[in-house]
Amino acid sequence: MNRKKFLKTCGLACVSGTAIVTLLQSCASSHYYATSELTENSLKVLKTEFTQDKRGQAINRKYVLVKAENLNFPIYLYKLNETEYSALWMECTHQGAELSAHGEYLTCPSHGAEFDKFGNVTEGPAQKNLRKFKTTVEGQYIFIQLS
Ligand code: FES
């Protein structure tokens, strides 16, 4: 390999590496995990978790992800309005992979199934809708009923 070809190859590798790191960082920051508290049979989430302060401006989140120590998968919590939320178990109904959230829908990285924000299958191979949890709102809190 001559010097010019070597420098060109190194330059491309450097640019590709930078692009991959940037892409991974943007993916990592696109999901917000809300702080939650496990009460008897529910997870308690503050409504303010749907608001983000970005340089002094309040920005509303459409959804947050909720994790708890004893749960194998996160819960996707989508805000429909001030009193209604959609809470979905993020386990694919095809073969049990963890789903990825993308705003108003979820996808499965294993075989490409898709679900809408209500947990309905919109693309196979999954055939069953996602497990849904009942939610209630009391004061400043959203309660996700786990059983
Ligand atoms: S495990 Fe999700 S589509 Fe197969």
Backbone and ligand atoms as CSV (ligand in chain L), in Angstrom:
chain,resi,resn,atom,element,x,y,z
A,1,MET,N,N,0.856,-1.180,0.000
A,1,MET,CA,C,0.000,0.000,0.000
A,1,MET,C,C,0.900,1.240,0.000
A,2,ASN,N,N,0.619,2.136,-0.936
A,2,ASN,CA,C,1.435,3.355,-0.967
A,2,ASN,C,C,0.931,4.356,0.070
A,3,ARG,N,N,1.720,5.381,0.265
A,3,ARG,CA,C,1.447,6.361,1.332
A,3,ARG,C,C,0.096,7.058,1.147
A,4,LYS,N,N,-0.216,7.456,-0.090
A,4,LYS,CA,C,-1.470,8.172,-0.373
A,4,LYS,C,C,-2.687,7.286,-0.068
A,5,LYS,N,N,-2.609,6.028,-0.476
A,5,LYS,CA,C,-3.710,5.093,-0.245
A,5,LYS,C,C,-3.858,4.822,1.271
A,6,PHE,N,N,-2.705,4.721,1.964
A,6,PHE,CA,C,-2.725,4.495,3.403
A,6,PHE,C,C,-3.414,5.655,4.132
A,7,LEU,N,N,-3.045,6.893,3.772
A,7,LEU,CA,C,-3.646,8.071,4.421
A,7,LEU,C,C,-5.146,8.146,4.131
A,8,LYS,N,N,-5.531,7.823,2.907
A,8,LYS,CA,C,-6.946,7.847,2.529
A,8,LYS,C,C,-7.730,6.814,3.357
A,9,THR,N,N,-7.179,5.627,3.517
A,9,THR,CA,C,-7.827,4.566,4.299
A,9,THR,C,C,-7.953,4.974,5.760
A,10,CYS,N,N,-6.866,5.542,6.315
A,10,CYS,CA,C,-6.902,5.981,7.714
A,10,CYS,C,C,-7.918,7.104,7.917
A,11,GLY,N,N,-7.985,8.017,6.972
A,11,GLY,CA,C,-8.943,9.141,7.058
A,11,GLY,C,C,-10.372,8.636,7.055
A,12,LEU,N,N,-10.674,7.680,6.165
A,12,LEU,CA,C,-12.027,7.117,6.099
A,12,LEU,C,C,-12.374,6.389,7.390
A,13,ALA,N,N,-11.426,5.640,7.924
A,13,ALA,CA,C,-11.665,4.921,9.178
A,13,ALA,C,C,-11.936,5.903,10.308
A,14,CYS,N,N,-11.199,6.990,10.341
A,14,CYS,CA,C,-11.369,7.999,11.390
A,14,CYS,C,C,-12.749,8.659,11.302
A,15,VAL,N,N,-13.162,9.034,10.078
A,15,VAL,CA,C,-14.468,9.670,9.878
A,15,VAL,C,C,-15.579,8.690,10.231
A,16,SER,N,N,-15.442,7.426,9.823
A,16,SER,CA,C,-16.456,6.410,10.138
A,16,SER,C,C,-16.573,6.207,11.641
A,17,GLY,N,N,-15.428,6.142,12.321
A,17,GLY,CA,C,-15.436,5.959,13.775
A,17,GLY,C,C,-16.140,7.102,14.477
A,18,THR,N,N,-15.856,8.325,14.045
A,18,THR,CA,C,-16.505,9.499,14.637
A,18,THR,C,C,-18.011,9.458,14.399
A,19,ALA,N,N,-18.425,9.089,13.193
A,19,ALA,CA,C,-19.859,9.025,12.873
A,19,ALA,C,C,-20.552,7.976,13.730
A,20,ILE,N,N,-19.929,6.830,13.926
A,20,ILE,CA,C,-20.533,5.761,14.738
A,20,ILE,C,C,-20.676,6.201,16.194
A,21,VAL,N,N,-19.642,6.834,16.734
A,21,VAL,CA,C,-19.701,7.307,18.124
A,21,VAL,C,C,-20.822,8.329,18.280
A,22,THR,N,N,-20.927,9.263,17.340
A,22,THR,CA,C,-21.980,10.283,17.386
A,22,THR,C,C,-23.355,9.637,17.327
A,23,LEU,N,N,-23.510,8.663,16.432
A,23,LEU,CA,C,-24.791,7.969,16.294
A,23,LEU,C,C,-25.157,7.238,17.586
A,24,LEU,N,N,-24.187,6.543,18.178
A,24,LEU,CA,C,-24.456,5.817,19.420
A,24,LEU,C,C,-24.817,6.763,20.557
A,25,GLN,N,N,-24.138,7.897,20.616
A,25,GLN,CA,C,-24.457,8.864,21.680
A,25,GLN,C,C,-25.861,9.415,21.502
A,26,SER,N,N,-26.260,9.690,20.246
A,26,SER,CA,C,-27.600,10.239,20.033
A,26,SER,C,C,-28.657,9.202,20.365
A,27,CYS,N,N,-28.382,7.921,20.071
A,27,CYS,CA,C,-29.340,6.862,20.423
A,27,CYS,C,C,-29.457,6.725,21.936
A,28,ALA,N,N,-28.325,6.758,22.606
A,28,ALA,CA,C,-28.330,6.566,24.053
A,28,ALA,C,C,-29.107,7.657,24.758
A,29,SER,N,N,-29.060,8.870,24.256
A,29,SER,CA,C,-29.717,9.969,24.940
A,29,SER,C,C,-31.172,10.143,24.515
A,30,SER,N,N,-31.655,9.368,23.531
A,30,SER,CA,C,-33.008,9.579,23.048
A,30,SER,C,C,-34.064,8.935,23.946
A,31,HIS,N,N,-33.648,8.030,24.824
A,31,HIS,CA,C,-34.608,7.401,25.724
A,31,HIS,C,C,-34.403,7.933,27.125
A,32,TYR,N,N,-35.494,8.276,27.753
A,32,TYR,CA,C,-35.420,8.790,29.104
A,32,TYR,C,C,-36.037,7.779,30.057
A,33,TYR,N,N,-35.283,7.383,31.057
A,33,TYR,CA,C,-35.783,6.475,32.076
A,33,TYR,C,C,-36.274,7.307,33.257
A,34,ALA,N,N,-37.559,7.228,33.497
A,34,ALA,CA,C,-38.165,7.981,34.592
A,34,ALA,C,C,-37.836,7.335,35.928
A,35,THR,N,N,-37.726,8.144,36.931
A,35,THR,CA,C,-37.562,7.639,38.287
A,35,THR,C,C,-38.924,7.116,38.750
A,36,SER,N,N,-38.925,5.942,39.331
A,36,SER,CA,C,-40.198,5.390,39.786
A,36,SER,C,C,-40.025,4.806,41.175
A,37,GLU,N,N,-41.163,4.622,41.804
A,37,GLU,CA,C,-41.155,4.039,43.140
A,37,GLU,C,C,-42.142,2.878,43.142
A,38,LEU,N,N,-41.675,1.739,43.616
A,38,LEU,CA,C,-42.539,0.569,43.666
A,38,LEU,C,C,-43.357,0.614,44.943
A,39,THR,N,N,-44.677,0.657,44.796
A,39,THR,CA,C,-45.551,0.578,45.971
A,39,THR,C,C,-46.152,-0.830,45.947
A,40,GLU,N,N,-47.144,-1.140,46.717
A,40,GLU,CA,C,-47.673,-2.516,46.820
A,40,GLU,C,C,-47.716,-3.266,45.486
A,41,ASN,N,N,-48.639,-2.906,44.625
A,41,ASN,CA,C,-48.753,-3.580,43.324
A,41,ASN,C,C,-48.683,-2.597,42.170
A,42,SER,N,N,-48.025,-1.495,42.395
A,42,SER,CA,C,-47.952,-0.521,41.313
A,42,SER,C,C,-46.629,0.230,41.320
A,43,LEU,N,N,-46.347,0.823,40.185
A,43,LEU,CA,C,-45.190,1.705,40.059
A,43,LEU,C,C,-45.711,3.128,40.039
A,44,LYS,N,N,-45.083,3.969,40.822
A,44,LYS,CA,C,-45.532,5.351,40.978
A,44,LYS,C,C,-44.518,6.253,40.260
A,45,VAL,N,N,-45.015,7.065,39.330
A,45,VAL,CA,C,-44.146,7.940,38.532
A,45,VAL,C,C,-44.679,9.370,38.630
A,46,LEU,N,N,-43.793,10.297,38.871
A,46,LEU,CA,C,-44.204,11.708,38.917
A,46,LEU,C,C,-44.591,12.199,37.520
A,47,LYS,N,N,-45.688,12.951,37.413
A,47,LYS,CA,C,-46.109,13.490,36.113
A,47,LYS,C,C,-45.056,14.418,35.519
A,48,THR,N,N,-44.268,15.030,36.394
A,48,THR,CA,C,-43.237,15.959,35.900
A,48,THR,C,C,-42.118,15.247,35.135
A,49,GLU,N,N,-42.083,13.906,35.195
A,49,GLU,CA,C,-41.092,13.164,34.412
A,49,GLU,C,C,-41.314,13.358,32.905
A,50,PHE,N,N,-42.506,13.832,32.546
A,50,PHE,CA,C,-42.807,14.061,31.126
A,50,PHE,C,C,-42.401,15.459,30.672
A,51,THR,N,N,-41.797,16.205,31.553
A,51,THR,CA,C,-41.347,17.554,31.210
A,51,THR,C,C,-39.835,17.620,31.369
A,52,GLN,N,N,-39.205,18.198,30.395
A,52,GLN,CA,C,-37.749,18.311,30.408
A,52,GLN,C,C,-37.381,19.790,30.342
A,53,ASP,N,N,-36.438,20.176,31.171
A,53,ASP,CA,C,-35.963,21.561,31.138
A,53,ASP,C,C,-34.727,21.615,30.251
A,54,LYS,N,N,-34.871,22.253,29.108
A,54,LYS,CA,C,-33.756,22.354,28.173
A,54,LYS,C,C,-33.383,23.821,27.996
A,55,ARG,N,N,-32.298,24.192,28.629
A,55,ARG,CA,C,-31.796,25.576,28.584
A,55,ARG,C,C,-32.891,26.579,28.951
A,56,GLY,N,N,-33.565,26.289,30.059
A,56,GLY,CA,C,-34.583,27.218,30.559
A,56,GLY,C,C,-35.945,27.075,29.921
A,57,GLN,N,N,-36.089,26.208,28.925
A,57,GLN,CA,C,-37.387,26.025,28.283
A,57,GLN,C,C,-37.948,24.647,28.634
A,58,ALA,N,N,-39.224,24.614,28.932
A,58,ALA,CA,C,-39.864,23.344,29.257
A,58,ALA,C,C,-40.250,22.630,27.969
A,59,ILE,N,N,-39.767,21.407,27.835
A,59,ILE,CA,C,-40.087,20.594,26.656
A,59,ILE,C,C,-40.818,19.355,27.145
A,60,ASN,N,N,-41.927,19.036,26.460
A,60,ASN,CA,C,-42.713,17.872,26.877
A,60,ASN,C,C,-42.240,16.605,26.190
A,61,ARG,N,N,-42.116,15.545,26.977
A,61,ARG,CA,C,-41.787,14.231,26.425
A,61,ARG,C,C,-43.089,13.521,26.101
A,62,LYS,N,N,-43.107,12.780,24.976
A,62,LYS,CA,C,-44.301,11.997,24.636
A,62,LYS,C,C,-44.349,10.727,25.471
A,63,TYR,N,N,-43.167,10.194,25.760
A,63,TYR,CA,C,-43.135,8.940,26.512
A,63,TYR,C,C,-41.887,8.890,27.379
A,64,VAL,N,N,-41.929,8.046,28.373
A,64,VAL,CA,C,-40.745,7.746,29.191
A,64,VAL,C,C,-40.686,6.223,29.343
A,65,LEU,N,N,-39.527,5.722,29.704
A,65,LEU,CA,C,-39.392,4.300,30.008
A,65,LEU,C,C,-39.276,4.169,31.514
A,66,VAL,N,N,-39.893,3.132,32.051
A,66,VAL,CA,C,-39.895,2.932,33.493
A,66,VAL,C,C,-39.292,1.560,33.792
A,67,LYS,N,N,-38.303,1.550,34.668
A,67,LYS,CA,C,-37.657,0.294,35.070
A,67,LYS,C,C,-37.826,0.111,36.560
A,68,ALA,N,N,-37.847,-1.123,36.959
A,68,ALA,CA,C,-37.835,-1.428,38.385
A,68,ALA,C,C,-36.959,-2.647,38.578
A,69,GLU,N,N,-36.337,-2.741,39.738
A,69,GLU,CA,C,-35.365,-3.806,40.016
A,69,GLU,C,C,-35.885,-5.205,39.740
A,70,ASN,N,N,-37.103,-5.486,40.158
A,70,ASN,CA,C,-37.621,-6.851,40.038
A,70,ASN,C,C,-38.356,-7.122,38.721
A,71,LEU,N,N,-38.327,-6.184,37.795
A,71,LEU,CA,C,-38.977,-6.389,36.497
A,71,LEU,C,C,-37.922,-6.723,35.440
A,72,ASN,N,N,-38.192,-7.741,34.636
A,72,ASN,CA,C,-37.230,-8.168,33.614
A,72,ASN,C,C,-37.187,-7.255,32.399
A,73,PHE,N,N,-38.255,-6.502,32.179
A,73,PHE,CA,C,-38.315,-5.610,31.024
A,73,PHE,C,C,-38.794,-4.232,31.491
A,74,PRO,N,N,-38.404,-3.196,30.751
A,74,PRO,CA,C,-38.938,-1.871,31.098
A,74,PRO,C,C,-40.398,-1.742,30.667
A,75,ILE,N,N,-41.035,-0.706,31.133
A,75,ILE,CA,C,-42.403,-0.377,30.733
A,75,ILE,C,C,-42.357,0.929,29.950
A,76,TYR,N,N,-43.028,0.919,28.812
A,76,TYR,CA,C,-43.139,2.099,27.950
A,76,TYR,C,C,-44.387,2.844,28.412
A,77,LEU,N,N,-44.200,4.081,28.854
A,77,LEU,CA,C,-45.327,4.862,29.377
A,77,LEU,C,C,-45.545,6.058,28.471
A,78,TYR,N,N,-46.632,6.025,27.727
A,78,TYR,CA,C,-46.932,7.066,26.729
A,78,TYR,C,C,-48.053,7.967,27.249
A,79,LYS,N,N,-47.850,9.269,27.153
A,79,LYS,CA,C,-48.846,10.235,27.630
A,79,LYS,C,C,-49.857,10.527,26.524
A,80,LEU,N,N,-51.106,10.093,26.720
A,80,LEU,CA,C,-52.166,10.357,25.751
A,80,LEU,C,C,-52.760,11.739,25.986
A,81,ASN,N,N,-52.980,12.078,27.262
A,81,ASN,CA,C,-53.398,13.416,27.679
A,81,ASN,C,C,-53.099,13.541,29.179
A,82,GLU,N,N,-53.585,14.579,29.820
A,82,GLU,CA,C,-53.233,14.815,31.235
A,82,GLU,C,C,-53.670,13.694,32.179
A,83,THR,N,N,-54.715,12.962,31.804
A,83,THR,CA,C,-55.227,11.937,32.719
A,83,THR,C,C,-55.148,10.519,32.167
A,84,GLU,N,N,-54.710,10.376,30.916
A,84,GLU,CA,C,-54.661,9.041,30.312
A,84,GLU,C,C,-53.261,8.725,29.787
A,85,TYR,N,N,-52.820,7.516,30.126
A,85,TYR,CA,C,-51.501,7.047,29.716
A,85,TYR,C,C,-51.625,5.626,29.198
A,86,SER,N,N,-50.730,5.276,28.292
A,86,SER,CA,C,-50.654,3.902,27.812
A,86,SER,C,C,-49.385,3.295,28.389
A,87,ALA,N,N,-49.522,2.193,29.118
A,87,ALA,CA,C,-48.361,1.545,29.737
A,87,ALA,C,C,-48.212,0.141,29.157
A,88,LEU,N,N,-47.071,-0.114,28.525
A,88,LEU,CA,C,-46.862,-1.376,27.810
A,88,LEU,C,C,-45.605,-2.088,28.276
A,89,TRP,N,N,-45.717,-3.392,28.412
A,89,TRP,CA,C,-44.585,-4.253,28.757
A,89,TRP,C,C,-43.723,-4.395,27.498
A,90,MET,N,N,-42.433,-4.077,27.613
A,90,MET,CA,C,-41.579,-4.021,26.420
A,90,MET,C,C,-40.939,-5.374,26.079
A,91,GLU,N,N,-41.732,-6.418,26.157
A,91,GLU,CA,C,-41.278,-7.747,25.749
A,91,GLU,C,C,-42.038,-8.139,24.489
A,92,CYS,N,N,-41.302,-8.447,23.442
A,92,CYS,CA,C,-41.934,-8.829,22.175
A,92,CYS,C,C,-42.734,-10.104,22.357
A,93,THR,N,N,-43.938,-10.132,21.785
A,93,THR,CA,C,-44.808,-11.296,21.926
A,93,THR,C,C,-44.450,-12.405,20.933
A,94,HIS,N,N,-43.466,-12.168,20.087
A,94,HIS,CA,C,-43.033,-13.220,19.161
A,94,HIS,C,C,-42.122,-14.215,19.884
A,95,GLN,N,N,-40.913,-13.770,20.259
A,95,GLN,CA,C,-39.991,-14.680,20.950
A,95,GLN,C,C,-39.341,-14.036,22.168
A,96,GLY,N,N,-39.916,-12.950,22.664
A,96,GLY,CA,C,-39.492,-12.411,23.955
A,96,GLY,C,C,-38.315,-11.458,23.980
A,97,ALA,N,N,-37.953,-10.870,22.850
A,97,ALA,CA,C,-36.855,-9.893,22.849
A,97,ALA,C,C,-37.332,-8.570,23.449
A,98,GLU,N,N,-36.394,-7.780,23.938
A,98,GLU,CA,C,-36.753,-6.452,24.458
A,98,GLU,C,C,-36.958,-5.492,23.302
A,99,LEU,N,N,-38.052,-4.767,23.345
A,99,LEU,CA,C,-38.403,-3.853,22.262
A,99,LEU,C,C,-37.667,-2.526,22.393
A,100,SER,N,N,-37.605,-1.797,21.289
A,100,SER,CA,C,-37.047,-0.446,21.280
A,100,SER,C,C,-38.185,0.531,21.049
A,101,ALA,N,N,-38.163,1.642,21.779
A,101,ALA,CA,C,-39.205,2.663,21.628
A,101,ALA,C,C,-38.756,3.716,20.633
A,102,HIS,N,N,-39.690,4.145,19.776
A,102,HIS,CA,C,-39.409,5.187,18.781
A,102,HIS,C,C,-40.584,6.156,18.756
A,103,GLY,N,N,-40.701,6.978,19.746
A,103,GLY,CA,C,-41.816,7.930,19.784
A,103,GLY,C,C,-43.137,7.213,19.967
A,104,GLU,N,N,-43.947,7.138,18.898
A,104,GLU,CA,C,-45.285,6.578,19.015
A,104,GLU,C,C,-45.380,5.099,18.659
A,105,TYR,N,N,-44.275,4.455,18.480
A,105,TYR,CA,C,-44.318,3.027,18.183
A,105,TYR,C,C,-43.091,2.320,18.748
A,106,LEU,N,N,-43.176,0.994,18.772
A,106,LEU,CA,C,-42.079,0.179,19.285
A,106,LEU,C,C,-41.693,-0.844,18.224
A,107,THR,N,N,-40.418,-1.163,18.159
A,107,THR,CA,C,-39.966,-2.170,17.198
A,107,THR,C,C,-39.160,-3.239,17.915
A,108,CYS,N,N,-39.116,-4.394,17.278
A,108,CYS,CA,C,-38.325,-5.487,17.824
A,108,CYS,C,C,-37.045,-5.636,17.008
A,109,PRO,N,N,-35.901,-5.567,17.664
A,109,PRO,CA,C,-34.642,-5.680,16.928
A,109,PRO,C,C,-34.360,-7.098,16.419
A,110,SER,N,N,-35.078,-8.100,16.932
A,110,SER,CA,C,-34.782,-9.486,16.535
A,110,SER,C,C,-35.309,-9.839,15.144
A,111,HIS,N,N,-36.620,-9.656,14.919
A,111,HIS,CA,C,-37.187,-10.070,13.630
A,111,HIS,C,C,-38.073,-8.994,13.013
A,112,GLY,N,N,-38.059,-7.800,13.577
A,112,GLY,CA,C,-38.722,-6.665,12.931
A,112,GLY,C,C,-40.184,-6.423,13.250
A,113,ALA,N,N,-40.756,-7.067,14.247
A,113,ALA,CA,C,-42.159,-6.797,14.582
A,113,ALA,C,C,-42.323,-5.342,15.038
A,114,GLU,N,N,-43.511,-4.797,14.810
A,114,GLU,CA,C,-43.798,-3.421,15.244
A,114,GLU,C,C,-45.128,-3.373,15.980
A,115,PHE,N,N,-45.200,-2.449,16.926
A,115,PHE,CA,C,-46.399,-2.264,17.753
A,115,PHE,C,C,-46.675,-0.769,17.858
A,116,ASP,N,N,-47.959,-0.407,17.931
A,116,ASP,CA,C,-48.275,1.018,18.094
A,116,ASP,C,C,-48.260,1.401,19.577
A,117,LYS,N,N,-48.533,2.653,19.869
A,117,LYS,CA,C,-48.447,3.160,21.251
A,117,LYS,C,C,-49.499,2.549,22.184
A,118,PHE,N,N,-50.468,1.819,21.594
A,118,PHE,CA,C,-51.476,1.130,22.412
A,118,PHE,C,C,-51.139,-0.354,22.582
A,119,GLY,N,N,-50.019,-0.779,21.983
A,119,GLY,CA,C,-49.585,-2.163,22.109
A,119,GLY,C,C,-50.113,-3.089,21.027
A,120,ASN,N,N,-50.823,-2.540,20.038
A,120,ASN,CA,C,-51.363,-3.370,18.963
A,120,ASN,C,C,-50.267,-3.717,17.953
A,121,VAL,N,N,-50.282,-4.957,17.466
A,121,VAL,CA,C,-49.326,-5.376,16.436
A,121,VAL,C,C,-49.641,-4.627,15.143
A,122,THR,N,N,-48.628,-4.001,14.557
A,122,THR,CA,C,-48.819,-3.341,13.260
A,122,THR,C,C,-47.965,-3.999,12.184
A,123,GLU,N,N,-47.021,-4.848,12.610
A,123,GLU,CA,C,-46.146,-5.545,11.660
A,123,GLU,C,C,-45.696,-6.859,12.306
A,124,GLY,N,N,-45.791,-7.963,11.572
A,124,GLY,CA,C,-45.363,-9.262,12.074
A,124,GLY,C,C,-43.854,-9.385,12.111
A,125,PRO,N,N,-43.359,-10.507,12.545
A,125,PRO,CA,C,-44.050,-11.781,12.712
A,125,PRO,C,C,-44.849,-11.941,14.018
A,126,ALA,N,N,-44.750,-11.011,14.954
A,126,ALA,CA,C,-45.554,-11.120,16.183
A,126,ALA,C,C,-47.041,-11.097,15.810
A,127,GLN,N,N,-47.831,-11.873,16.529
A,127,GLN,CA,C,-49.266,-11.917,16.239
A,127,GLN,C,C,-50.107,-11.439,17.414
A,128,LYS,N,N,-49.516,-11.465,18.605
A,128,LYS,CA,C,-50.266,-11.032,19.798
A,128,LYS,C,C,-49.882,-9.606,20.169
A,129,ASN,N,N,-50.845,-8.866,20.640
A,129,ASN,CA,C,-50.577,-7.511,21.116
A,129,ASN,C,C,-49.738,-7.545,22.387
A,130,LEU,N,N,-49.148,-6.417,22.728
A,130,LEU,CA,C,-48.315,-6.338,23.927
A,130,LEU,C,C,-49.175,-6.385,25.186
A,131,ARG,N,N,-48.537,-6.802,26.280
A,131,ARG,CA,C,-49.192,-6.774,27.584
A,131,ARG,C,C,-49.366,-5.313,27.990
A,132,LYS,N,N,-50.579,-4.989,28.424
A,132,LYS,CA,C,-50.880,-3.608,28.818
A,132,LYS,C,C,-51.140,-3.550,30.318
A,133,PHE,N,N,-50.848,-2.404,30.898
A,133,PHE,CA,C,-51.111,-2.192,32.322
A,133,PHE,C,C,-52.108,-1.053,32.468
A,134,LYS,N,N,-52.989,-1.209,33.429
A,134,LYS,CA,C,-53.940,-0.143,33.742
A,134,LYS,C,C,-53.178,0.984,34.429
A,135,THR,N,N,-53.527,2.210,34.122
A,135,THR,CA,C,-52.896,3.354,34.791
A,135,THR,C,C,-53.975,4.225,35.428
A,136,THR,N,N,-53.603,4.864,36.522
A,136,THR,CA,C,-54.492,5.836,37.154
A,136,THR,C,C,-53.653,7.063,37.502
A,137,VAL,N,N,-54.305,8.189,37.584
A,137,VAL,CA,C,-53.616,9.427,37.941
A,137,VAL,C,C,-54.218,9.952,39.240
A,138,GLU,N,N,-53.340,10.213,40.191
A,138,GLU,CA,C,-53.772,10.801,41.472
A,138,GLU,C,C,-52.824,11.927,41.806
A,139,GLY,N,N,-53.344,13.151,41.799
A,139,GLY,CA,C,-52.499,14.311,42.079
A,139,GLY,C,C,-51.363,14.415,41.090
A,140,GLN,N,N,-50.153,14.446,41.602
A,140,GLN,CA,C,-48.975,14.599,40.744
A,140,GLN,C,C,-48.378,13.271,40.289
A,141,TYR,N,N,-49.086,12.182,40.581
A,141,TYR,CA,C,-48.509,10.869,40.285
A,141,TYR,C,C,-49.331,10.055,39.288
A,142,ILE,N,N,-48.600,9.246,38.534
A,142,ILE,CA,C,-49.213,8.248,37.652
A,142,ILE,C,C,-48.909,6.899,38.311
A,143,PHE,N,N,-49.924,6.076,38.451
A,143,PHE,CA,C,-49.733,4.743,39.022
A,143,PHE,C,C,-49.932,3.715,37.923
A,144,ILE,N,N,-48.929,2.855,37.746
A,144,ILE,CA,C,-49.017,1.750,36.785
A,144,ILE,C,C,-49.339,0.506,37.591
A,145,GLN,N,N,-50.525,-0.040,37.381
A,145,GLN,CA,C,-50.964,-1.227,38.142
A,145,GLN,C,C,-50.281,-2.460,37.571
A,146,LEU,N,N,-49.460,-3.130,38.355
A,146,LEU,CA,C,-48.696,-4.273,37.852
A,146,LEU,C,C,-49.465,-5.590,37.889
A,147,SER,N,N,-50.547,-5.661,38.627
A,147,SER,CA,C,-51.325,-6.924,38.633
A,147,SER,C,C,-52.797,-6.640,38.527
L,1,FES,S1,S,-38.672,-11.705,18.947
L,1,FES,FE1,FE,-39.623,-9.895,18.284
L,1,FES,S2,S,-40.101,-10.213,16.211
L,1,FES,FE2,FE,-39.163,-12.051,16.876
